[in-house]
Amino acid sequence: MAELHSGYAHMLKNDPVTRYIPMIMLTARGEEDDRVRGLDSGADDYITKPFSGRELIARIKAVWRRSAPEANDETVQIHGLCLDPPSYRVTANGENIELSPTEFRLLHFFMTHPERVYSRNQLLDRVWGDNTHVEDRTVDVYIRRLRKNLGTRGHDSFLQTVRGAGYRFSS
């Protein structure tokens, strides 16, 4: 059974669409070999039964923090759009695009989590953080600003509105 889970985890981590989605394995298999195989296959955490709800929530929050886009310093490039976290620069076809810090974080999040729809509340949690008190419509304002800035270089169509659901980054 652990091999099945490990194979599935490996497949998800190798797929460009799902590679950045944090993964926690919840299982009854607690042998060291099972845990090592699960973590080696790409799981971000491995929890064995029995576990408490409080522990699960704490582990989810820890994995969420570790997978935050700010923790990833790798340059991201998609169809001429390049985001470089260490230098805090965004270029489109070699030309600089000036972004506010929040626009930069939002674009970084989208570029590292492409092809998935996120609601306003999910974006507030992931980009603004859960300790801020911001209205959910603030996301709309920043999406509009980001589209305007990307539009000057022809990349505004990457930010798509999914009616009734939220927003997605798709090239």
C-alpha positions in Angstrom: 0.0 0.0 0.0 2.8 2.5 0.8 4.3 1.8 -2.6 1.0 2.8 -4.2 0.9 6.0 -2.2 4.6 6.7 -2.9 4.1 6.1 -6.6 1.1 8.5 -6.7 3.1 11.1 -4.7 6.0 10.8 -7.1 3.7 11.2 -10.1 2.1 14.4 -8.6 5.4 16.0 -7.8 6.7 15.4 -11.3 3.7 16.9 -13.0 4.3 20.6 -13.7 0.7 21.4 -12.9 0.7 19.8 -9.5 4.4 19.9 -8.5 3.9 22.9 -6.1 0.8 21.6 -4.3 1.9 20.7 -0.8 1.2 17.0 0.0 0.7 15.3 3.4 0.4 11.6 3.6 -2.1 10.3 6.2 -1.7 6.6 6.6 -1.8 3.7 9.0 1.5 2.4 7.8 4.1 3.6 10.4 7.2 1.6 9.7 10.3 3.5 9.1 10.7 2.2 5.6 7.1 3.3 4.8 7.7 6.8 6.1 11.1 7.2 4.3 9.6 5.9 1.0 6.7 8.4 1.4 8.9 11.3 2.1 11.4 10.4 -0.6 8.6 10.2 -3.1 7.8 13.8 -2.6 5.4 14.1 0.4 6.0 17.2 2.4 4.9 15.4 5.6 3.9 11.9 6.7 1.4 11.4 9.5 0.5 8.0 10.9 -2.8 7.0 12.6 -3.9 7.7 15.2 -3.4 11.5 15.1 -5.3 14.3 16.7 -7.1 17.0 14.8 -4.9 19.6 16.5 -1.8 17.9 15.3 -3.1 17.6 11.8 -4.0 21.3 11.6 -0.6 22.3 13.0 1.2 20.1 10.4 -1.0 21.6 7.6 -0.1 25.1 8.7 3.6 24.2 8.9 3.6 22.7 5.4 1.7 25.7 4.1 4.3 28.0 5.6 7.2 26.0 4.1 5.6 26.0 0.7 4.9 29.8 0.6 6.2 31.4 -2.6 8.4 33.8 -0.6 10.4 30.8 0.6 11.2 29.8 -3.0 14.1 31.9 -4.5 14.1 30.1 -7.9 13.6 32.2 -11.0 10.3 31.4 -12.7 9.9 31.8 -16.5 6.7 31.3 -18.5 6.4 32.4 -22.1 8.7 35.4 -22.0 7.6 36.5 -18.5 10.4 36.1 -16.0 10.2 36.6 -12.2 13.4 36.6 -10.2 12.8 36.6 -6.4 16.3 37.3 -5.2 16.6 40.5 -7.3 12.9 41.3 -7.0 12.6 41.9 -10.7 10.0 41.0 -13.3 10.7 41.2 -17.0 8.6 40.5 -20.0 10.6 39.7 -23.2 13.6 41.3 -21.5 11.9 44.6 -20.5 11.4 45.5 -16.8 7.9 45.6 -15.3 7.6 47.7 -12.2 5.4 46.1 -9.6 4.4 46.9 -6.0 5.5 44.4 -3.3 1.9 43.0 -3.1 1.7 42.7 -6.9 5.0 41.0 -7.0 3.9 38.4 -4.3 0.6 37.8 -6.1 2.4 37.3 -9.5 5.0 35.0 -7.8 2.2 32.9 -6.2 0.4 32.6 -9.5 3.5 31.7 -11.5 4.5 29.0 -9.0 0.9 27.7 -8.9 -0.2 27.8 -12.6 -3.4 26.3 -14.0 -5.3 26.1 -10.7 -8.2 28.3 -9.8 -7.9 30.2 -6.4 -10.8 32.0 -4.7 -10.4 35.5 -3.3 -10.2 34.1 0.2 -7.5 31.5 -0.8 -5.5 34.3 -2.4 -5.8 36.4 0.7 -4.6 33.6 2.9 -1.7 32.6 0.6 -0.5 36.0 -0.6 -1.5 38.5 2.2 -1.3 36.0 5.0 -3.8 35.1 7.7 -2.8 37.9 10.1 -4.1 40.7 7.9 -7.5 42.2 7.9 -8.2 42.9 4.2 -11.5 42.8 2.4 -11.8 40.0 -0.2 -12.5 42.6 -2.9 -8.9 43.9 -2.4 -7.9 40.9 -4.5 -9.9 42.3 -7.4 -8.1 45.6 -7.2 -4.6 43.9 -7.2 -5.6 41.6 -10.0 -6.7 44.6 -12.1 -3.4 46.5 -11.3 -1.3 43.4 -12.1 -3.2 42.9 -15.4 -2.6 46.6 -16.3 1.2 46.2 -15.6 1.4 42.9 -17.5 -0.7 44.3 -20.3 2.0 46.9 -21.2 4.0 43.9 -22.4 1.2 41.7 -23.7 1.0 39.2 -20.8 -2.3 40.3 -19.2 -4.2 37.4 -20.6 -2.2 35.0 -18.4 -4.4 36.2 -15.4 -7.8 34.7 -16.1 -11.1 35.3 -14.2 -13.1 32.1 -13.6 -16.6 33.4 -13.1 -18.0 32.4 -9.8 -14.8 30.7 -8.7 -11.8 33.0 -8.6 -8.7 33.5 -10.6 -6.1 31.4 -12.4 -2.7 31.9 -14.0 -2.6 30.2 -17.4 -0.3 30.7 -20.3 
